[in-house]
């Protein structure tokens, strides 16, 4: 049995527990401001300016099975882009596009009528971005900033990116900064699956380290 922590990483928080900023730079928020569980590490990562589901555990084998692209854990993202991608752009994403590091695997891509997400803090400025569209994309690989690069390749810069699922685990019910723990059975050579979930844990107060 292993413990897995599902965390909703907020905007502008590092996917690590320490900030290695250069001397004199303003320190950035880290996972240590959100979750006070010792000896756990992220299985994969999210960019500083991305949001959504991050999985953490102290089980190295579990980290490998979740994060290694060879296991093809599908990752689902809801993405707000500048402009409105047409059918040709969506078809290019579905077929895979050629980036500097090679051809991507085909992705699932579709337009969304609404994101189903709360507004970001701070919100986008509608005066600067009057014409936007939400998409849902599903990838089975994890290159650096891949969703952003794929959408830039087809001409639609990303304004907001939220990961809502990794394999069988979903962001559902977690507000930014909240997390919950699941107990998993991890059989050999198979995908781990949840056997029991604990209650959701409230967000900590970043100013004093206490939960609220």
Buried (B, 14 or more C-beta within 10 A) or exposed (E): EBBBBBBBBBBBBBBBBEBEEEEEEEEBBBBBBBBEBEEBBBBBBBBBEBBBBBBBBBBEEBBEBBBEEEEEBBBBBBBBBBBEBEEEBBEBBBEBBEBEEEEBEBBBBEEEEEBEBEEBEEEEEEEEBEEBBBBBBBBBBBBEBBBBBBBBBBBBEBBBBBBBBBBEBEBEEBEBBBBBBBEBEBEEEEEBEEEEEEEBBEBBEBEEEEEE
